[in-house]
């Protein structure tokens, strides 16, 4: 036993190498100086406001045309944008709650429990959560936010000496790396669908050689170049997780942070299949029967399934997939997996707090979006990049551009609609493939999430952490993953023919 402990201690000393110490230093800094996510958006509002003033944007101005979407002053643009994401806000809140309901259903909870038993040491626990989180986000980013967070909690319970902050950061890693290259990537889905891609964007796409005005997924996320770039980022992410995992001596466990980790299933779990206080009462009233019977749950699932079959009939599945459809699928799946209505109702009630940060902060991000989209800031930034680039440099510069704007406006789908016309027009002028620009844009957009806490909110809510607890680790991951993405898109660009 003593010899085994000695070997373990030596291993942990080696684990605290340069990258691990760097991550710990960044984490110490963010824990002390970084505000919470709400403070971040408050500061970000005035950073964009000051940037606009410095670059010559007027403070107060309204165009004569009431239908105009450009030419506003910063204050007017902020007010115009404040509620511009209201539909998106509700969609995001529902997708978070729906993902939570699916992830906490009995079958998925049992799957998470089995997966959580795989890692045996603190370091492998961190690496395992990173690998699974990125894979889950490739399949669906919204589901991965919840699934990976619950997995991280369960892994921390099984490997109690693992650093809980590192586990939390790795649970979020998919949103900062590969999600936009996956099956739910916003920009790729938009340019592949006539109903989602605005006419001005379709006109620019037609000029690039796509007669339909659309770019199929086979020309974006499913090209071999995009898959190779995604694999490179994935491998770098997993490798970095191995090196930044702190040793046992420097770990801050869930116990150190005062976080109680209840089992996901079984005794002591809030998801133990019991209603209320765990005491089953005799079902007598019709209302009680409705709550416990799966009959109407199954009828709703059947109703939704028939609609979905008709909706997707004659369409490409991925081209027809949008946020509303994803939400409906999550809702129906959660209803089926929970089986009984009272279990579904409980899951939604328990998942609602995870969406609180979205409801509070999205309007303020909408204001930031307005100041960038409805003024000249966005076009000015794009113009700077075009003038500073050529055919070889344009892809990495667009990735950087997408990353910079993504820090302040973390909404890939909405932001792409505004930027696509001039980004794709510049690509046409420089003879760069339009589909490849979507891939490049997405890689930059994803990397921004490692430096700002917007999409971390649902994950943090489930883990019981603050943004400052994990952003030292996510920043360290950014220092490796973003350069890897830039190198990949630069080296692979010559192999893409427009």
C-alpha positions as CSV (number, residue, x, y, z in Angstrom):
1,X,0.0,0.0,0.0
2,X,2.8,2.4,0.9
3,X,4.6,1.7,-2.3
4,X,1.5,2.2,-4.3
5,X,0.9,5.5,-2.6
6,X,4.5,6.6,-3.3
7,X,4.1,5.8,-7.0
8,X,0.8,7.8,-7.0
9,X,2.5,10.8,-5.4
10,X,5.3,10.7,-7.9
11,X,2.8,10.6,-10.7
12,X,1.0,13.5,-9.4
13,X,4.2,15.6,-9.1
14,X,4.9,14.9,-12.8
15,X,1.3,15.8,-13.7
16,X,1.9,19.3,-12.3
17,X,4.1,20.2,-15.3
18,X,4.3,23.5,-17.1
19,X,0.8,23.5,-18.6
20,X,-0.8,22.4,-15.4
21,X,0.9,25.1,-13.4
22,X,0.0,27.6,-16.1
23,X,-3.7,26.6,-15.9
24,X,-3.5,26.9,-12.1
25,X,-2.0,30.4,-12.3
26,X,-4.7,31.5,-14.8
27,X,-7.4,30.0,-12.5
28,X,-6.0,31.8,-9.5
29,X,-6.1,35.0,-11.4
30,X,-9.7,34.5,-12.7
31,X,-10.9,33.4,-9.3
32,X,-9.6,36.7,-7.8
33,X,-10.2,39.2,-10.6
34,X,-12.8,37.9,-13.1
35,X,-16.4,39.1,-12.5
36,X,-19.3,36.7,-12.7
37,X,-20.9,36.1,-16.1
38,X,-23.4,39.0,-15.5
39,X,-20.6,41.4,-14.7
40,X,-18.9,40.3,-17.9
41,X,-21.8,41.3,-20.1
42,X,-22.1,44.6,-18.2
43,X,-18.5,45.5,-18.9
44,X,-18.7,44.2,-22.4
45,X,-21.5,46.6,-23.2
46,X,-19.3,49.6,-22.5
47,X,-16.3,48.1,-24.1
48,X,-18.2,48.0,-27.4
49,X,-19.7,51.4,-26.8
50,X,-16.3,53.0,-26.3
51,X,-14.9,51.1,-29.3
52,X,-17.6,52.6,-31.4
53,X,-17.0,56.1,-30.2
54,X,-13.2,55.8,-30.8
55,X,-13.8,54.5,-34.3
56,X,-16.1,57.4,-35.2
57,X,-19.6,56.1,-34.6
58,X,-22.2,58.7,-33.5
59,X,-23.6,58.3,-30.0
60,X,-27.2,59.4,-31.0
61,X,-28.6,59.0,-34.5
62,X,-31.6,57.6,-36.2
63,X,-31.9,57.1,-40.0
64,X,-34.8,58.7,-41.8
65,X,-36.0,55.3,-43.2
66,X,-38.0,53.6,-40.4
67,X,-37.1,50.2,-42.0
68,X,-33.4,50.8,-42.0
69,X,-31.1,48.4,-40.3
70,X,-27.9,50.5,-40.6
71,X,-26.9,54.0,-39.8
72,X,-28.0,54.1,-36.1
73,X,-26.1,55.8,-33.3
74,X,-24.7,53.6,-30.6
75,X,-27.4,54.4,-28.0
76,X,-30.3,53.9,-30.6
77,X,-28.7,50.7,-31.9
78,X,-28.4,49.4,-28.3
79,X,-32.1,50.0,-27.7
80,X,-33.0,48.5,-31.1
81,X,-31.0,45.4,-30.4
82,X,-32.0,44.9,-26.8
83,X,-35.0,42.7,-27.6
84,X,-33.8,41.6,-31.0
85,X,-32.9,38.2,-29.6
86,X,-36.1,37.6,-27.7
87,X,-37.2,34.7,-29.9
88,X,-33.7,33.3,-29.7
89,X,-33.8,33.7,-25.9
90,X,-36.9,31.6,-25.5
91,X,-35.5,29.0,-28.0
92,X,-32.3,28.8,-26.0
93,X,-34.1,28.6,-22.6
94,X,-36.3,25.8,-24.0
95,X,-33.3,23.9,-25.5
96,X,-31.5,24.1,-22.2
97,X,-34.5,22.8,-20.2
98,X,-35.3,20.2,-22.8
99,X,-31.7,19.0,-22.8
100,X,-31.8,18.9,-19.0
101,X,-35.0,16.9,-19.1
102,X,-33.5,14.3,-21.5
103,X,-30.2,14.0,-19.6
104,X,-32.0,13.4,-16.3
105,X,-34.4,10.8,-17.6
106,X,-34.0,7.3,-16.2
107,X,-32.3,5.7,-19.3
108,X,-29.9,8.6,-19.9
109,X,-29.1,8.9,-16.2
110,X,-28.2,5.2,-16.1
111,X,-26.0,5.7,-19.2
112,X,-24.2,8.6,-17.5
113,X,-23.7,6.6,-14.4
114,X,-22.1,3.8,-16.3
115,X,-19.9,6.2,-18.2
116,X,-18.8,7.9,-15.1
117,X,-17.4,4.7,-13.7
118,X,-14.8,4.4,-16.6
119,X,-12.1,6.9,-15.4
120,X,-10.2,5.7,-12.3
121,X,-7.7,8.5,-11.6
122,X,-8.0,12.3,-11.3
123,X,-6.2,12.9,-14.5
124,X,-8.1,10.3,-16.6
125,X,-11.3,11.8,-15.2
126,X,-10.5,15.2,-16.6
127,X,-9.5,13.7,-20.0
128,X,-12.5,11.5,-20.2
129,X,-15.0,14.3,-19.5
130,X,-13.2,16.4,-22.2
131,X,-13.4,13.7,-24.8
132,X,-17.0,12.9,-24.2
133,X,-18.1,16.5,-24.0
134,X,-16.5,17.3,-27.4
135,X,-18.1,14.2,-29.0
136,X,-21.5,15.1,-27.5
137,X,-21.3,18.7,-28.7
138,X,-20.5,17.4,-32.3
139,X,-23.8,15.6,-32.2
140,X,-25.8,18.4,-30.6
141,X,-24.4,21.4,-28.7
142,X,-27.4,22.0,-26.5
143,X,-27.7,18.4,-25.3
144,X,-23.9,18.4,-24.6
145,X,-24.1,21.4,-22.3
146,X,-26.4,19.5,-19.9
147,X,-25.2,15.9,-20.6
148,X,-21.5,16.7,-20.0
149,X,-22.2,18.8,-16.9
150,X,-24.2,16.0,-15.3
151,X,-21.4,13.5,-16.4
152,X,-18.8,15.8,-14.8
153,X,-20.7,15.8,-11.5
154,X,-21.1,12.0,-11.5
155,X,-17.4,11.5,-12.4
156,X,-16.4,13.8,-9.5
157,X,-18.5,11.7,-7.2
158,X,-16.7,8.5,-8.4
159,X,-13.2,10.1,-8.5
160,X,-13.5,12.5,-5.4
161,X,-9.8,13.6,-5.7
162,X,-10.3,15.0,-9.2
163,X,-10.1,18.8,-9.5
164,X,-13.8,19.9,-9.8
165,X,-12.9,23.1,-11.6
166,X,-11.0,21.3,-14.3
167,X,-13.9,18.8,-14.7
168,X,-16.3,21.7,-15.1
169,X,-14.1,23.4,-17.7
170,X,-13.8,20.1,-19.7
171,X,-17.6,19.6,-19.5
172,X,-17.9,22.9,-21.5
173,X,-15.0,22.2,-23.9
174,X,-17.2,21.0,-26.8
175,X,-18.8,24.5,-27.0
176,X,-15.3,26.0,-27.4
177,X,-14.0,23.6,-30.0
178,X,-16.0,21.4,-32.3
179,X,-19.7,22.1,-31.9
180,X,-20.1,24.5,-34.9
181,X,-18.5,21.8,-37.1
182,X,-21.0,19.3,-36.0
183,X,-24.6,18.3,-36.8
184,X,-26.1,21.4,-35.1
185,X,-23.7,24.0,-36.4
186,X,-25.8,27.2,-37.0
187,X,-24.0,28.8,-40.0
188,X,-23.7,25.5,-41.9
189,X,-27.4,24.7,-41.4
190,X,-28.4,28.2,-42.4
191,X,-26.6,28.3,-45.7
192,X,-28.0,24.9,-46.6
193,X,-31.6,25.9,-46.1
194,X,-33.6,28.3,-48.2
195,X,-36.0,29.1,-45.4
196,X,-33.1,30.0,-43.0
197,X,-30.8,31.8,-45.4
198,X,-31.8,35.4,-46.2
199,X,-32.1,36.4,-49.9
200,X,-29.0,38.7,-49.8
201,X,-26.9,35.8,-48.6
202,X,-28.3,33.5,-51.3
203,X,-27.4,36.1,-53.9
204,X,-23.8,36.2,-52.8
205,X,-23.7,32.4,-52.7
206,X,-25.0,32.3,-56.3
207,X,-22.1,34.6,-57.3
208,X,-19.7,32.0,-55.8
209,X,-20.9,29.3,-58.2
210,X,-23.7,27.7,-56.3
211,X,-26.6,28.2,-58.7
212,X,-29.2,27.3,-56.1
213,X,-28.1,30.0,-53.7
214,X,-27.5,27.3,-51.1
215,X,-24.4,25.5,-49.9
216,X,-25.1,21.9,-49.0
217,X,-23.6,20.3,-45.9
218,X,-21.4,18.2,-48.2
219,X,-19.6,21.4,-49.2
220,X,-19.2,22.6,-45.6
221,X,-18.9,20.4,-42.5
222,X,-18.8,17.1,-44.4
223,X,-15.9,18.0,-46.7
224,X,-12.7,16.0,-45.9
225,X,-10.9,19.2,-45.1
226,X,-13.5,20.2,-42.5
227,X,-13.4,16.8,-40.9
228,X,-9.6,16.8,-40.7
229,X,-9.6,20.3,-39.2
230,X,-12.2,19.1,-36.6
231,X,-10.2,16.0,-35.8
232,X,-7.1,18.2,-35.3
233,X,-8.8,20.4,-32.8
234,X,-10.4,17.4,-31.1
235,X,-7.0,15.7,-30.6
236,X,-5.4,18.9,-29.4
237,X,-8.2,19.4,-26.9
238,X,-7.9,15.8,-25.5
239,X,-4.1,16.2,-25.3
240,X,-4.3,19.5,-23.5
241,X,-6.8,18.1,-21.0
242,X,-4.2,15.4,-20.1
243,X,-1.5,18.0,-19.5
244,X,-3.4,20.7,-17.7
245,X,-5.1,18.3,-15.2
246,X,-3.6,19.4,-11.8
247,X,-2.1,16.9,-9.4
248,X,-3.8,15.7,-6.3
249,X,-1.8,18.2,-4.2
250,X,-3.1,21.2,-6.1
251,X,-6.6,19.9,-6.8
252,X,-9.7,21.7,-5.4
253,X,-12.3,19.0,-5.2
254,X,-16.1,19.4,-4.9
255,X,-15.7,18.9,-1.2
256,X,-13.2,21.7,-1.0
257,X,-15.6,24.0,-2.8
258,X,-18.5,23.1,-0.5
259,X,-20.5,21.3,-3.2
260,X,-22.5,18.3,-2.3
261,X,-22.6,15.6,-5.0
262,X,-25.7,13.4,-4.7
263,X,-25.8,10.2,-6.8
264,X,-27.6,10.5,-10.1
265,X,-29.7,7.4,-9.5
266,X,-30.4,5.2,-6.5
267,X,-30.6,6.0,-2.9
268,X,-30.1,9.7,-2.1
269,X,-30.8,10.8,-5.7
270,X,-33.4,13.4,-6.5
271,X,-34.2,11.2,-9.5
272,X,-35.2,8.1,-7.7
273,X,-38.5,7.5,-9.4
274,X,-40.5,8.7,-6.4
275,X,-42.9,11.6,-6.4
276,X,-42.9,14.3,-3.7
277,X,-41.4,13.0,-0.5
278,X,-40.9,9.5,-1.9
279,X,-44.1,8.1,-0.4
280,X,-46.4,6.6,-3.0
281,X,-50.0,7.3,-2.3
282,X,-52.9,5.3,-3.6
283,X,-54.1,6.8,-6.9
284,X,-57.8,7.5,-6.7
285,X,-58.6,10.9,-8.2
286,X,-58.8,11.2,-12.0
287,X,-56.1,13.9,-11.8
288,X,-53.8,11.5,-10.0
289,X,-54.4,8.9,-12.6
290,X,-53.5,11.4,-15.4
291,X,-50.3,12.3,-13.7
292,X,-49.2,8.7,-13.3
293,X,-50.4,7.1,-16.5
294,X,-48.1,7.2,-19.6
295,X,-51.2,7.1,-21.9
296,X,-51.3,10.8,-22.8
297,X,-47.5,11.1,-22.8
298,X,-47.5,8.5,-25.5
299,X,-50.3,10.1,-27.4
300,X,-48.4,13.5,-27.5
301,X,-45.2,11.7,-28.6
302,X,-47.3,10.0,-31.4
303,X,-48.8,13.3,-32.4
304,X,-45.3,14.9,-32.6
305,X,-43.8,12.0,-34.4
306,X,-46.4,12.1,-37.1
307,X,-45.8,15.8,-37.6
308,X,-42.1,15.4,-37.8
309,X,-42.4,12.6,-40.4
310,X,-44.5,15.0,-42.5
311,X,-42.2,17.9,-41.8
312,X,-39.1,16.1,-43.0
313,X,-40.8,14.3,-45.9
314,X,-39.0,15.1,-49.1
315,X,-36.4,17.2,-47.4
316,X,-32.8,16.7,-46.4
317,X,-32.9,16.0,-42.7
318,X,-30.0,18.3,-41.8
319,X,-31.1,21.0,-44.1
320,X,-34.6,21.1,-42.6
321,X,-33.3,21.0,-39.0
322,X,-33.7,24.2,-37.1
323,X,-33.9,25.3,-33.5
324,X,-37.7,24.9,-33.2
325,X,-37.5,21.4,-34.6
326,X,-34.6,20.5,-32.3
327,X,-36.6,21.8,-29.4
328,X,-39.6,19.7,-30.4
329,X,-37.5,16.6,-30.8
330,X,-36.0,17.2,-27.3
331,X,-39.4,17.7,-25.8
332,X,-40.9,14.6,-27.3
333,X,-37.8,12.5,-26.4
334,X,-37.9,13.8,-22.8
335,X,-41.6,13.0,-22.5
336,X,-41.0,9.5,-23.8
337,X,-38.0,8.8,-21.6
338,X,-39.6,10.1,-18.5
339,X,-42.7,8.0,-19.4
340,X,-45.0,9.4,-16.7
341,X,-46.2,13.1,-16.8
342,X,-45.3,13.9,-13.2
343,X,-41.7,12.9,-13.9
344,X,-41.5,15.1,-17.0
345,X,-43.0,18.0,-15.0
346,X,-40.5,17.6,-12.2
347,X,-37.6,17.5,-14.7
348,X,-38.7,20.7,-16.3
349,X,-39.1,22.4,-12.9
350,X,-35.6,21.2,-11.8
351,X,-34.1,22.3,-15.1
352,X,-35.5,25.8,-15.2
353,X,-32.9,27.4,-12.9
354,X,-30.2,26.4,-15.5
355,X,-31.9,28.8,-18.0
356,X,-32.0,31.7,-15.5
357,X,-28.7,33.2,-16.7
358,X,-29.8,33.1,-20.3
359,X,-33.1,35.0,-19.5
360,X,-31.1,37.7,-17.6
361,X,-28.2,38.2,-20.0
362,X,-29.5,37.6,-23.5
363,X,-31.3,41.0,-23.7
364,X,-28.0,42.7,-22.8
365,X,-26.1,40.6,-25.4
366,X,-28.9,41.7,-27.8
367,X,-27.9,45.3,-27.0
368,X,-24.3,44.6,-27.8
369,X,-25.4,42.8,-31.0
370,X,-27.3,45.9,-31.9
371,X,-24.4,48.3,-31.4
372,X,-22.3,46.1,-33.7
373,X,-24.9,45.1,-36.3
374,X,-26.9,48.3,-36.7
375,X,-23.9,50.7,-36.8
376,X,-20.8,50.7,-39.0
377,X,-18.7,48.6,-36.5
378,X,-19.2,45.2,-38.1
379,X,-18.6,46.4,-41.7
380,X,-15.6,48.4,-40.5
381,X,-14.0,45.4,-38.9
382,X,-14.6,43.2,-41.9
383,X,-13.2,45.9,-44.2
384,X,-10.0,46.0,-42.2
385,X,-9.6,42.3,-42.6
386,X,-10.2,42.3,-46.3
387,X,-7.7,45.1,-46.9
388,X,-5.1,43.3,-44.8
389,X,-5.5,39.9,-46.5
390,X,-5.0,37.9,-49.6
391,X,-6.2,34.5,-50.8
392,X,-3.8,32.7,-48.5
393,X,-4.3,34.9,-45.4
394,X,-8.1,35.4,-45.7
395,X,-9.2,32.2,-44.1
396,X,-7.2,32.6,-40.8
397,X,-8.1,36.3,-40.7
398,X,-11.8,35.5,-41.0
399,X,-11.4,33.0,-38.2
400,X,-9.8,35.7,-36.0
401,X,-12.5,38.1,-37.0
402,X,-15.2,35.6,-36.1
403,X,-13.5,34.9,-32.8
404,X,-13.2,38.6,-31.9
405,X,-16.8,39.4,-32.6
406,X,-17.9,36.1,-30.9
407,X,-16.4,37.3,-27.6
408,X,-18.8,40.3,-27.6
409,X,-21.7,38.8,-29.6
410,X,-21.9,35.1,-28.7
411,X,-24.7,34.2,-31.1
412,X,-23.3,32.2,-34.1
413,X,-26.6,32.0,-36.0
414,X,-27.8,35.6,-35.6
415,X,-24.3,37.0,-36.1
416,X,-23.7,35.0,-39.2
417,X,-26.8,36.4,-40.9
418,X,-25.4,39.9,-40.5
419,X,-21.8,39.1,-41.5
420,X,-22.4,36.6,-44.3
421,X,-23.0,39.0,-47.2
422,X,-19.7,40.9,-46.9
423,X,-17.6,37.9,-45.6
424,X,-18.8,35.8,-48.6
425,X,-18.5,38.7,-51.0
426,X,-14.8,39.2,-49.9
427,X,-14.3,35.5,-50.4
428,X,-15.6,35.7,-53.9
429,X,-13.3,38.6,-54.7
430,X,-10.3,36.7,-53.3
431,X,-11.3,33.4,-55.0
432,X,-11.8,31.6,-51.8
433,X,-14.4,28.8,-51.6
434,X,-17.6,29.9,-49.9
435,X,-18.2,26.6,-48.2
436,X,-14.7,26.6,-46.8
437,X,-15.4,30.1,-45.4
438,X,-18.4,28.8,-43.4
439,X,-16.1,26.1,-41.9
440,X,-13.4,28.7,-41.1
441,X,-16.0,31.1,-39.6
442,X,-17.4,28.3,-37.4
443,X,-14.0,27.3,-36.0
444,X,-13.4,30.9,-35.0
445,X,-16.8,31.3,-33.6
446,X,-16.5,28.3,-31.4
447,X,-13.1,29.4,-30.0
448,X,-14.6,32.6,-28.6
449,X,-16.7,30.6,-26.2
450,X,-13.5,29.6,-24.3
451,X,-12.9,33.3,-23.3
452,X,-16.4,34.5,-22.4
453,X,-19.0,32.9,-20.1
454,X,-22.2,33.3,-22.1
455,X,-22.8,29.7,-23.1
456,X,-21.2,28.5,-19.8
457,X,-24.3,29.5,-17.8
458,X,-26.3,26.2,-18.1
459,X,-23.2,24.1,-17.4
460,X,-22.2,26.3,-14.4
461,X,-25.7,26.2,-13.0
462,X,-25.7,22.4,-12.9
463,X,-22.2,22.2,-11.5
464,X,-22.7,24.8,-8.9
465,X,-19.7,26.8,-10.0
466,X,-18.9,30.4,-11.1
467,X,-17.4,31.4,-14.4
468,X,-14.2,32.5,-12.6
469,X,-13.8,28.9,-11.3
470,X,-13.3,27.4,-14.7
471,X,-12.1,30.2,-17.0
472,X,-8.4,29.8,-16.1
473,X,-8.7,26.3,-17.6
474,X,-10.7,27.3,-20.6
475,X,-8.2,30.1,-21.3
476,X,-5.3,27.6,-21.2
477,X,-7.3,25.4,-23.7
478,X,-7.8,28.4,-25.9
479,X,-4.0,29.0,-26.1
480,X,-3.7,25.6,-27.8
481,X,-7.0,24.9,-29.6
482,X,-7.4,28.3,-31.4
483,X,-3.8,28.3,-32.8
484,X,-4.4,24.6,-33.9
485,X,-7.6,25.7,-35.7
486,X,-5.8,28.6,-37.4
487,X,-2.9,26.4,-38.6
488,X,-5.4,23.8,-39.8
489,X,-7.5,26.2,-41.9
490,X,-4.3,27.8,-43.3
491,X,-2.6,24.6,-44.4
492,X,-5.8,23.0,-45.7
493,X,-7.0,26.0,-47.7
494,X,-4.9,25.3,-50.8
495,X,-6.6,21.9,-51.0
496,X,-10.1,23.5,-51.3
497,X,-11.1,24.6,-54.8
498,X,-13.8,27.2,-55.3
